[in-house]
Amino acid sequence: GASVLGGGTDAQQNVEALCQRFSQLFAQLHREEGAIKDAAAENERLERRLGELRQEEESQADRCWISQVDGRLGGEAMELRREAQLAEQRAAAGGGEYGALAAATETYARQAARLRQRCEEEAVRERGVAEALRRSGNELNELRRKKSELSVELEKAEASKEAVQEELEAAVHEAQHTGKECMVLEQRAREEK
């Protein structure tokens, strides 16, 4: 009779140990699932930001450059028309071919100087746009690197979750087996009384 009761105490201790192990496994499983969910959310956020940066990168440079060029060309065209009209008026007022040629030469010289200045301004703007694109490219590369790191973290968390799940299933199986042993020991104890 004493060995059966001693066996019952062992079974009870096994059940308590299994319960404690279940609690630990469920807590670990909960932490792992939380980490996976957090990593997936961060991954989605980075994907969205990556898409936004790509769109901004493509459209920002185009819009900026086109609007600047359109504004400058429109203003410059009006100014050139005005200068040509003034040159024609001066030539007509001067009455001579020489005066007309001198006025046209002066107008063309001013136009050439303005065009050189505009070319220099465009070169400066182009360098600025290139630098902005380079920075966007660096940010894009950093986001890709972070995404890659998060993907690795996510894979590790999922592997850890699977390991915990397997351990949990083994513990459930062991608990079921221990429960059956307890029932057998209790049955024996009743029969021996």
Secondary structure, DSSP 8 states (H G I E B T S, - for coil): -HHHHHHHHHHHHHHHHHHHHHHHHHHHHHHHHHHHHHHHHHHHHHHHHHHHHHHHHHHHHHHHHHHHHHHHHHHHHHHHHHHHHHHHHHHHHH-SHHHHHHHHHHHHHHHHHHHHHHHHHHHHHHHHHHHHHHHHHHHHHHHHHHHHHHHHHHHHHHHHHHHHHHHHHHHHHHHHHHHHHHHHHHHHHHHH-
